[in-house]
Structure formats: C-alpha cells, structure tokens
Amino acid sequence: MIDWLSATSTIGMLLGTAVIAAATLLLWRVTHVLAIETRRLVDAGTQPHVVAILEPNRWSMLHADLTVENTGSGTAYEIQISFDPPLSKKVNETDGVAPLQRISVLKPGQRVSSFLSEFEPLMGNVYSVTISWRRQGGVTPESNQYTLDMSALEAISRLGGDPMVQIAQETKHIREDLRRVTTGHQRLGVNVYSASDRDNERRAFDEAHANKRKRQLKSPDKDA
C-alpha cells in the first residue's frame, strides 16, 4: 500500500513538473513573439520613407521643380538621390549639376524643392529613381527604388492660379504702390477743405433744403 502511494505521488510530481515546463515554454514563446511584434511596431513608427518627384512649378506650369519629401514617420539622414537616365546638365546651367542629389537630413513630413528646368524637355521621359538614407542609429542604409513616368503629366491642366501665389502678387503690388507714394513718385489726390469752405457748403445745403421745403408747401395750394 505504501509503495503504491509513493509511486502515485512520484507520478503526480512528474506530471506537475511536465505541465510547469510546458507552461514555461509556452510563456517564453508568447513573450518572444510579443517582443518581436513590439519591435516591429517601434520600427514602423520611426520608419523614414523618402521620395523624389518632378512636378510643375507653382508659379508657372511651363517650368518644373525637383521635390524631395520624407513621407515616413522617422527622420532620414545622409540622403542620396539618383535618376537614371541622369537629369540633363541643362537642368541647372549655372554649375551643370542637378540640385538636391545629397541631403543631410529630412524630418518627417519635411520637403525641399528646387527649380529644375522648363517642363517640355522632361515630358515623355521615364526615370528610374533610386534613393538611399540612414535612420537614426542605423548602420545599414535603407533604400527606395521606383519608376517615374513623366508621360502621366502630359495632359495636366490648372484652372486659375495658386491662391498663395495670387496673394503674394497682390501684396507685391500694394508694396510697390506704397513705395511710389512714400518716395514722391506718385501723388495722392486729396481735397483740402478749410473752415470757411465747410461753412459755405453747409449754408448752400441749408438753402437748397429750405427751397425744396417751400416748393413742397406750395404744391398742395395749387392742387386746391
């Protein structure tokens, strides 16, 4: 009887130990998966994503701007941008080099633009764009590669002008008008009245009002 109880107790202890070991292994597995998913969410929350496009200049649709923007949620560092085929040297006739090929840092949502060239020579071109960057604390550079087809912009049109551009132009006109006035190049038309002029004007108004009143009083008598 005692041997049977001892054997049963031993078996129970072994089963308990096995259950605890299995539970510990399962807990470790769940914790490991949770840590991986947490790390993935943190990385996704600080993931830079840099794009470069050619778009119409906001002042003139006949001209093109090169725009680089960080559309991700993390800051991008040591950004390098290349176009294949390369952008023509006519893009920037001053130094013969296309702008914005290297950028030190772009914050999330930040964009930088530079005038490029007339839009017509770019139409119909298909560019392979490659952009690389590093995130904060990162060792291996990350990259983004895509195709930029300029034929998609051939039929683009605009109704009216950019409201901000119109405001800037109107502000410029107002500033120019004020400068002409303050420098004496343009004179304001001003009517100057003295006290006697106001008295004469008031007296003439009173006389005209009195004559009108008299005519109104005589009209009923004629009707009678």
C-alpha positions in Angstrom: 0.0 0.0 0.0 2.8 2.4 0.9 4.7 1.5 -2.3 1.6 2.3 -4.3 1.1 5.7 -2.7 4.7 6.5 -3.2 4.6 5.6 -6.9 1.4 7.6 -7.3 3.0 10.6 -5.6 6.1 10.3 -7.8 4.0 10.2 -11.0 2.0 13.2 -9.9 5.1 15.2 -9.2 6.5 14.2 -12.7 3.2 15.2 -14.3 3.2 18.5 -12.4 6.8 19.2 -13.4 6.0 18.5 -17.0 3.0 20.8 -17.0 5.0 23.6 -15.5 7.8 23.1 -18.0 5.3 23.2 -20.9 3.6 26.3 -19.5 7.0 27.9 -19.1 8.0 27.1 -22.7 4.6 28.4 -23.9 5.1 31.6 -21.9 8.6 32.1 -23.3 7.2 31.6 -26.8 4.4 34.1 -26.4 6.8 36.6 -24.8 9.3 36.2 -27.7 6.6 36.7 -30.3 5.3 39.7 -28.4 8.8 41.2 -28.2 9.2 40.7 -32.0 5.9 42.4 -32.7 6.6 45.3 -30.3 10.0 45.8 -32.0 8.3 45.8 -35.4 5.8 48.4 -34.3 8.5 50.6 -32.9 10.4 50.3 -36.2 7.3 51.1 -38.2 6.7 54.2 -36.0 10.1 55.5 -36.8 10.5 54.4 -40.4 11.7 57.1 -42.8 10.4 56.9 -46.4 11.9 59.4 -48.9 10.5 60.1 -52.4 11.7 62.4 -55.2 9.3 63.7 -57.9 9.3 66.2 -60.8 6.3 68.5 -60.6 5.1 71.7 -62.2 6.4 74.9 -60.6 3.6 76.6 -58.6 4.4 80.0 -60.2 4.5 78.6 -63.8 3.3 75.3 -65.2 5.8 75.7 -68.0 8.6 75.0 -65.6 9.5 72.0 -63.4 10.7 71.6 -59.8 12.6 68.7 -58.3 10.9 68.0 -54.9 12.2 65.6 -52.3 9.9 64.7 -49.3 10.1 62.4 -46.3 6.7 60.8 -46.2 7.6 58.4 -43.4 7.3 58.7 -39.6 11.0 58.9 -38.8 13.9 61.3 -39.6 16.1 60.3 -42.5 19.8 61.1 -42.6 22.5 61.1 -45.3 20.1 61.0 -48.2 21.4 60.3 -51.7 19.2 60.6 -54.8 20.0 59.5 -58.3 18.0 59.5 -61.6 18.6 57.0 -64.5 18.9 58.4 -67.1 20.6 61.2 -65.2 18.9 64.6 -65.2 20.3 66.8 -68.1 23.1 69.3 -67.3 20.8 71.9 -68.8 18.7 71.5 -65.6 21.0 73.9 -63.9 23.0 75.9 -66.3 24.9 77.7 -63.6 27.0 74.8 -62.4 25.9 72.0 -64.7 24.8 69.8 -61.7 21.3 68.7 -60.9 20.2 70.0 -57.4 19.3 68.0 -54.3 21.4 65.0 -55.1 22.5 64.9 -51.4 20.6 66.0 -48.4 21.9 65.8 -44.8 18.6 65.3 -43.0 14.8 65.4 -43.6 12.4 65.4 -40.7 9.0 63.5 -41.0 6.8 65.4 -43.4 9.5 67.8 -44.5 10.0 68.6 -48.1 12.5 70.6 -50.1 12.1 71.9 -53.7 14.4 73.4 -56.3 13.7 74.9 -59.7 14.9 72.5 -62.3 14.2 73.5 -65.9 11.5 74.0 -68.4 8.9 71.2 -68.3 8.8 70.4 -72.1 12.2 68.6 -72.3 11.1 66.3 -69.5 7.8 65.2 -71.0 7.7 61.6 -72.1 10.8 60.6 -70.2 10.8 57.6 -67.9 13.2 57.7 -65.0 14.4 55.0 -62.6 14.8 56.8 -59.3 16.9 55.4 -56.5 17.0 57.0 -53.1 19.0 55.8 -50.1 19.2 57.0 -46.5 20.0 56.0 -42.9 17.7 56.2 -39.9 19.0 57.4 -36.5 21.4 54.9 -35.1 21.2 52.7 -38.2 24.3 51.1 -39.7 22.9 49.6 -42.9 21.5 52.2 -45.3 17.9 51.8 -46.5 16.7 52.4 -50.0 13.6 53.1 -52.2 13.6 52.4 -55.9 10.7 53.1 -58.3 9.9 54.3 -61.8 8.9 57.9 -62.5 6.9 58.1 -65.8 6.6 61.8 -66.9 4.0 61.0 -69.6 1.4 60.9 -66.8 1.7 64.7 -66.6 1.3 65.4 -70.3 -2.5 66.2 -70.1 -2.3 68.1 -66.8 -4.0 71.5 -66.6 -4.9 74.1 -64.0 -7.9 76.2 -63.5 -6.9 79.6 -62.2 -3.7 80.2 -60.2 -2.4 79.1 -56.9 -4.2 81.2 -54.2 -0.9 81.7 -52.3 0.8 83.0 -55.4 -2.1 85.4 -56.1 -1.9 86.7 -52.5 1.9 87.2 -52.9 1.4 89.1 -56.2 -1.3 91.3 -54.8 0.9 92.0 -51.7 3.8 92.9 -54.0 1.6 95.4 -56.0 0.4 97.0 -52.8 4.0 97.4 -51.6 5.1 98.9 -54.9 2.2 101.4 -54.8 3.1 102.4 -51.2 6.7 102.9 -52.2 5.8 105.2 -55.0 3.7 107.3 -52.6 6.3 107.5 -49.9 9.1 108.4 -52.3 7.0 111.1 -54.0 6.9 109.3 -57.4 3.1 109.1 -57.2 0.9 111.7 -55.5 -2.4 111.1 -53.8 -5.4 113.1 -54.9 -6.5 115.0 -51.8 -9.3 117.5 -51.5 -8.5 120.0 -48.8 -11.3 121.9 -47.0 -10.9 124.9 -44.7 -13.4 126.0 -42.1 -14.9 128.7 -44.4 -15.3 126.1 -47.1 -17.3 123.9 -44.8 -19.4 126.9 -43.7 -20.2 127.8 -47.3 -21.1 124.2 -48.1 -23.4 123.9 -45.1 -25.1 127.3 -45.9 -25.6 126.1 -49.5 -27.1 122.8 -48.3 -29.5 124.7 -45.9 -30.7 127.0 -48.6 -31.3 124.1 -51.0 -33.2 122.3 -48.3 -35.3 125.4 -47.5 -36.2 126.0 -51.2 -37.2 122.3 -51.5 -39.4 122.7 -48.4 -41.1 125.8 -49.8 -41.9 124.0 -53.1 -43.5 121.2 -51.2 -45.6 123.5 -49.2 -46.9 125.4 -52.3 -47.8 122.2 -54.2 -51.0 121.5 -52.1 -52.3 125.1 -52.7 -52.1 124.6 -56.4 -53.9 121.3 -56.2 -56.7 123.0 -54.2 
